[in-house]
Amino acid sequence: MDKCEIYYNQLQKKYTRKINLNKKRILKVLNKLKFPHLNLRNVINVIGSDGKFTSAMNLISFLEASKNNTTFFNSPHLISLKHRYRLKKKFISLNQIKKYEKIIHNTGLKLTLFEALTMIYLLAANDQKKVDYHIVESGAGFEKDCTNLWDRPKAQIITNINLQHQDLFGVKTLEEVIKIKVGYLSKKTSIYIGKQKPQVLKIIKKILRKNPSKIIYPSAWRIIKNKKNYIYKDKNNIILIKSKYIHSKGLLDNLGLAIKAALDLKIKPSIIKKTIPKISYEGRIQYIEKGKLRKYINKNEKLLLDGAHSNTSGKNLYNYLKELKLPIYCIWAMQKNKFPEKFLKEFKGIFKKIITVKIPLEPNSCKAKELLSIAKKQNYNVETSNGIKQALKTISSKEKKIIVIMGSLYWIGSVLKEN
């Protein structure tokens, strides 16, 4: 375990991990520190259930390719706490994190862990000079999320919304979840709505009917397949999409959303086209071609990681996998509150075998035997394993195959650390 993760474990003991949606605590700290967040210009909120990270990274790539400086706050981190904070193309240092946490602690005011991590970002971003855009990914929801801090952000980008986090919000219906995410957006900004299911889009339009902000709905642009290539198209632009890393419809939709926002921010189409081939994402339909874990499998086996953990992201992964010609095996771990029974049903007929694993050091993780029981009820060939290395040894053979590791971003983060 590296120094940064040791320190992160200390923070988890110092601040409660319990998510308590109430902005009063962070507002008190901001008040005591003279509202550093108000010094940030051109803030862009990224809000939604799935696709926030990839949409944000797409936009950041386009902005930086056009010589803009950016900062980025995202959650959760996959490998290192430092990766939550991107400051002008570089990750924050551990010493900087410690410095800002000390300032927060010295206020004497209580915060949750996520609120403390958010405050570290706000202080770090405030200390950066000559930044053009600050990209801030929301946590759970948006209504009472501690990233909902600006009355006049430059833009608010809404990615795919689906039925997640009802337990946190204390709600039961999809409409209630959607309202928490889009019912409290700024009335003085530009709002970009990503691709949604028709039912979700209908509710979004109903909620935003009286919002006077400029609203760009997903009908303003399309991703079109032309023979082997994909093309972004809107009223004024056609951009060819060439990428070795962007594999699924969901990732393409997130790319299209970011392209539309970037074009409106005056990024040239030629720059966007040149930048797309360079974009890749950790833990989002990512093939592992080198690293320590490759030693546990055969050369003719492909190792694929995806942090899918909702029905929607599961369906997106399924649609990608069903087009592949090789046999597919799975190593599955998942959080208890992510409805693992429903999630696994999205993959009917895909996996020849599943190995279930518990996410290391994650108290909310399902036990391997719990996932085993779920998979058996769905008639899968399934067994348990003590960890990723053992699971890979169990599955590996001379058979050409794809081994998919899926079910949680925390699980994917653990696997990437092992690699």
C-alpha positions in Angstrom: 0.0 0.0 0.0 1.5 3.4 -1.0 1.7 6.4 1.2 -1.3 8.1 -0.4 -3.6 5.1 0.3 -2.3 4.9 3.9 -3.2 8.5 4.3 -6.6 7.9 2.7 -7.3 5.2 5.2 -6.5 7.6 8.0 -8.9 10.1 6.5 -11.6 7.5 6.5 -11.2 7.1 10.2 -11.0 10.8 10.8 -14.1 11.7 8.8 -17.3 9.6 8.7 -17.9 7.7 5.4 -21.6 8.0 6.0 -23.2 10.1 3.2 -25.3 12.8 4.9 -26.9 15.0 2.3 -26.9 18.4 3.9 -24.9 21.4 2.6 -25.0 23.2 6.0 -21.7 21.7 7.1 -19.6 22.6 4.1 -21.2 26.1 3.9 -20.0 26.7 7.5 -16.5 25.7 6.6 -16.5 27.8 3.4 -17.8 30.8 5.4 -14.9 30.4 8.0 -12.4 30.2 5.1 -13.9 33.3 3.3 -15.7 31.4 0.5 -12.7 30.3 -1.7 -15.0 28.6 -4.1 -16.4 32.0 -5.3 -13.0 32.8 -6.7 -13.3 30.0 -9.3 -14.3 31.2 -12.7 -16.1 29.2 -15.4 -17.2 26.3 -13.2 -18.8 23.4 -15.1 -20.9 21.0 -13.0 -21.2 17.4 -14.3 -24.3 15.7 -12.9 -26.0 12.3 -13.5 -26.1 8.6 -12.6 -23.7 7.1 -15.1 -21.1 8.6 -17.5 -20.0 11.6 -15.4 -16.3 10.8 -15.4 -16.0 9.9 -19.1 -18.1 12.9 -20.2 -15.9 15.2 -18.1 -12.7 13.7 -19.3 -13.8 14.1 -22.9 -14.6 17.8 -22.3 -11.3 18.4 -20.5 -9.4 16.7 -23.3 -10.9 19.1 -25.8 -10.4 22.2 -23.7 -6.8 21.4 -23.0 -6.1 20.6 -26.6 -7.2 24.1 -27.3 -4.7 25.4 -24.8 -7.1 26.0 -21.9 -6.0 25.3 -18.3 -8.5 23.2 -16.3 -8.9 21.7 -12.9 -11.1 18.6 -12.3 -12.6 17.0 -9.2 -14.0 13.5 -9.6 -15.2 10.6 -7.4 -14.4 7.8 -6.6 -10.7 7.4 -7.3 -9.7 4.0 -8.8 -6.0 3.7 -7.8 -4.8 6.7 -5.8 -6.5 9.5 -3.8 -4.4 11.9 -5.8 -6.4 11.0 -8.9 -9.5 12.7 -7.6 -7.7 16.1 -8.2 -6.4 17.1 -11.5 -4.7 20.5 -11.6 -3.6 21.8 -15.0 -2.7 18.4 -16.5 -1.1 17.2 -13.3 -2.5 15.3 -10.3 -2.3 16.9 -6.9 0.6 15.8 -4.6 0.2 14.1 -1.3 1.8 17.0 0.5 -0.7 19.4 -1.0 -3.6 17.1 0.1 -2.2 17.1 3.7 -1.7 20.9 3.6 -5.4 21.6 2.6 -6.8 18.9 5.0 -4.9 20.6 7.9 -6.5 23.9 7.0 -10.0 22.2 7.0 -9.3 20.4 10.2 -8.2 23.6 12.0 -11.6 25.2 11.4 -12.9 22.9 14.2 -16.0 22.1 12.1 -17.2 18.6 11.3 -17.5 17.3 7.8 -18.2 13.9 6.2 -15.4 12.3 4.2 -16.8 13.3 0.8 -17.3 16.9 2.1 -13.7 17.0 3.3 -12.4 15.7 0.0 -14.5 18.3 -1.8 -13.1 21.1 0.4 -9.5 19.9 -0.5 -10.4 20.4 -4.1 -11.9 23.9 -3.6 -8.8 25.1 -1.7 -6.4 23.5 -4.3 -8.3 24.9 -7.2 -8.4 28.4 -5.6 -4.6 28.3 -5.3 -4.1 27.6 -9.0 -3.3 30.6 -11.2 -4.5 31.2 -14.8 -7.2 28.5 -14.9 -9.8 28.8 -17.6 -12.3 26.2 -16.5 -13.0 24.2 -13.4 -14.8 20.9 -14.0 -16.6 19.6 -10.9 -18.3 16.1 -10.8 -21.2 15.9 -8.4 -21.5 13.2 -5.8 -24.9 11.6 -5.0 -27.7 13.6 -6.6 -27.4 17.4 -6.8 -30.1 19.0 -4.6 -28.1 18.8 -1.4 -24.8 17.6 -2.8 -21.8 19.6 -1.5 -20.7 20.4 -5.1 -23.9 22.4 -5.6 -22.3 25.7 -4.7 -22.5 28.1 -7.6 -25.4 30.2 -8.7 -24.0 31.1 -12.1 -21.8 28.2 -13.3 -20.6 28.4 -16.9 -22.5 25.2 -17.7 -24.2 22.2 -16.2 -23.8 18.9 -18.0 -26.4 16.2 -17.2 -25.3 12.7 -18.2 -27.5 9.5 -18.2 -30.0 9.4 -15.3 -31.3 6.1 -14.0 -32.7 4.5 -10.8 -29.8 4.6 -8.4 -29.2 5.8 -4.8 -32.9 5.6 -3.7 -31.5 4.5 -0.3 -29.4 7.7 0.0 -32.2 10.0 -1.2 -35.0 8.3 0.8 -37.1 8.0 -2.3 -38.7 5.2 -4.3 -39.6 6.4 -7.8 -37.5 7.3 -10.9 -39.2 10.7 -11.1 -38.1 11.6 -7.5 -34.5 10.6 -8.4 -34.6 12.8 -11.6 -35.9 15.8 -9.6 -33.1 15.5 -7.1 -30.6 15.7 -10.0 -32.2 18.3 -12.3 -34.8 20.1 -10.2 -32.1 22.2 -8.5 -30.0 23.3 -11.5 -29.0 26.9 -11.9 -31.4 29.3 -13.6 -28.5 31.3 -15.0 -26.4 28.9 -17.0 -26.4 26.6 -20.1 -27.7 23.2 -19.4 -26.7 20.2 -21.6 -28.9 17.1 -21.3 -27.2 13.9 -22.4 -28.9 10.9 -24.1 -31.7 9.5 -22.0 -34.4 6.9 -22.1 -37.6 8.5 -23.5 -39.4 8.2 -20.1 -36.5 10.0 -18.4 -36.3 12.7 -21.0 -40.0 13.4 -20.7 -39.7 13.9 -16.9 -36.6 16.1 -17.3 -38.4 18.4 -19.8 -41.3 18.6 -17.4 -39.1 19.5 -14.4 -37.1 22.1 -16.5 -40.1 23.7 -18.1 -39.9 26.8 -16.0 -36.1 27.0 -15.8 -35.0 30.1 -17.8 -31.5 28.8 -18.5 -30.5 27.9 -22.0 -31.2 24.2 -22.3 -29.6 22.0 -25.0 -31.5 18.8 -25.3 -30.0 15.6 -26.8 -32.0 16.1 -30.1 -29.5 18.9 -30.9 -26.9 16.3 -31.9 -26.5 12.7 -33.1 -23.9 9.9 -33.3 -24.3 8.1 -36.6 -22.7 4.9 -37.7 -21.4 5.1 -41.3 -20.0 1.7 -42.4 -17.1 1.1 -39.9 -16.9 4.6 -38.6 -19.0 6.8 -36.2 -19.8 10.4 -36.9 -20.9 13.2 -34.7 -23.4 15.4 -36.4 -25.4 18.6 -35.4 -26.9 21.4 -37.3 -23.5 23.0 -38.1 -20.9 20.3 -37.7 -19.9 16.9 -38.9 -16.9 15.3 -37.0 -15.4 11.9 -37.8 -14.9 9.7 -34.7 -11.8 7.5 -34.8 -10.8 5.7 -31.6 -9.3 2.4 -30.4 -10.6 3.0 -26.9 -14.2 4.2 -27.1 -16.1 0.9 -27.7 -19.7 1.1 -26.5 -22.8 3.1 -27.3 -22.8 4.6 -23.8 -19.3 5.9 -24.2 -20.1 7.3 -27.6 -23.1 9.1 -26.2 -20.9 10.6 -23.5 -18.4 11.7 -26.2 -21.2 13.3 -28.3 -22.4 15.2 -25.2 -18.9 16.5 -24.5 -18.4 17.4 -28.2 -21.6 19.5 -28.2 -20.5 21.4 -25.1 -17.0 21.9 -26.4 -18.2 23.3 -29.7 -20.4 25.8 -27.8 -17.3 26.8 -25.8 -15.7 27.7 -29.2 -13.4 24.7 -29.5 -12.6 24.2 -33.1 -14.0 21.0 -34.8 -10.6 20.2 -36.2 -9.1 20.2 -32.7 -11.9 17.9 -31.4 -11.3 15.5 -34.3 -7.5 15.3 -33.7 -8.1 14.8 -29.9 -10.6 12.0 -30.0 -8.1 9.2 -30.9 -6.0 10.2 -27.8 -8.8 9.8 -25.3 -9.0 6.7 -23.1 -10.6 5.9 -19.8 -9.4 3.9 -16.8 -11.8 1.2 -15.8 -14.4 1.9 -18.5 -14.3 -1.0 -21.0 -10.6 -1.0 -20.7 -8.4 -3.8 -22.0 -5.4 -4.6 -19.8 -2.5 -5.4 -22.2 0.4 -5.1 -19.7 1.0 -5.3 -15.9 1.4 -7.9 -13.2 -2.0 -9.6 -13.7 -1.1 -10.6 -17.2 1.3 -13.2 -15.7 -1.7 -15.2 -14.3 -3.4 -15.7 -17.7 -2.4 -17.1 -21.1 -1.2 -14.9 -24.0 -4.2 -15.6 -26.1 -6.6 -14.5 -23.3 -7.9 -10.9 -23.3 -8.5 -9.1 -20.0 -11.3 -6.5 -19.9 -12.2 -4.2 -17.0 -15.4 -2.3 -16.7 -16.8 -0.5 -13.6 -20.4 -1.1 -14.6 -22.6 -1.3 -11.5 -26.1 -0.2 -12.5 -28.7 -1.8 -14.8 -28.0 0.9 -17.4 -24.2 0.6 -17.4 -24.7 -3.2 -17.3 -26.9 -3.1 -20.4 -24.3 -0.9 -22.1 -21.5 -3.5 -21.3 -23.8 -6.3 -22.4 -24.5 -4.7 -25.8 -20.7 -4.4 -26.3 -19.9 -8.0 -25.2 -22.6 -9.6 -27.3 -20.9 -8.4 -30.5 -17.6 -10.2 -29.6 -16.8 -13.5 -31.2 -14.8 -15.1 -28.4 -16.1 -17.1 -25.4 -16.5 -14.7 -22.4 -15.8 -15.5 -18.7 -16.5 -13.2 -15.8 -15.0 -12.2 -12.4 -17.7 -10.4 -10.5 -17.7 -8.3 -7.3 -20.3 -5.8 -6.3 -21.7 -3.5 -3.6 -24.7 -4.6 -1.6 -26.8 -1.5 -2.4 -26.4 -1.9 -6.2 -29.1 -4.6 -6.7 -26.8 -7.4 -7.9 -29.7 -9.7 -8.8 -31.1 -7.2 -11.3 -27.6 -6.3 -12.5 -26.7 -9.8 -13.4 -29.9 -10.4 -15.3 -28.6 -7.9 -17.9 -26.0 -10.4 -19.0 -28.2 -13.4 -19.8 -26.5 -15.8 -22.1 -23.1 -14.0 -22.2 -20.8 -15.7 -19.7 -19.6 -19.3 -19.9 -18.5 -19.1 -16.3 -18.5 -16.6 -13.4 -16.1 -16.4 -10.5 -17.4 -14.3 -7.6 -15.1 -12.3 -5.3 -15.5 -9.9 -2.4 -14.1 -6.4 -2.9 -11.1 -6.1 -0.6 -11.3 -3.6 2.2 -14.8 -2.6 1.2 -17.3 -3.0 4.1 -20.4 -2.6 1.8 -19.2 -5.3 -0.6 -21.3 -8.5 -1.1 -19.6 -11.6 0.1 -18.4 -14.0 -2.6 -20.9 -16.6 -1.4 -23.8 -14.2 -1.7 -23.0 -13.5 -5.3 -22.5 -17.2 -5.9 -26.1 -17.8 -4.7 -27.4 -15.1 -7.0 -25.6 -16.5 -10.0 -26.7 -20.0 -9.3 -30.3 -18.9 -9.2 -29.8 -17.5 -12.7 -28.4 -20.9 -13.8 -24.8 -19.8 -14.3 -21.7 -22.1 -14.0 -20.2 -20.3 -11.0 -17.7 -20.7 -8.1 -16.1 -18.4 -5.6 -12.5 -17.1 -5.2 -10.5 -15.4 -2.5 -9.2 -12.7 -4.8 -8.3 -11.6 -8.3 -5.1 -13.6 -8.7 -6.8 -16.9 -7.7 -9.8 -16.1 -9.9 -7.5 -15.5 -12.9 -5.7 -18.8 -12.2 -9.0 -20.6 -12.0 -10.3 -19.3 -15.3 -7.1 -19.2 -17.3 -6.4 -21.9 -20.0 -5.2 -22.2 -23.5 -8.7 -21.5 -24.8 -8.9 -18.1 -26.6 -11.3 -16.1 -24.5 -12.2 -12.7 -22.9 -12.1 -12.4 -19.2 -14.4 -9.6 -18.0 -13.9 -8.1 -14.5 -16.9 -6.1 -13.6 -19.5 -4.9 -11.0 -18.0 -1.9 -9.1 -15.6 0.9 -9.6 -14.2 0.1 -6.2 -13.5 -3.5 -7.4 -11.9 -2.2 -10.6 -9.8 0.2 -8.6 -8.6 -2.7 -6.4 -7.8 -4.8 -9.6 -5.8 -1.9 -11.1 -3.8 -1.5 -8.0 -2.9 -5.2 -8.1 -1.9 -4.8 -11.7 
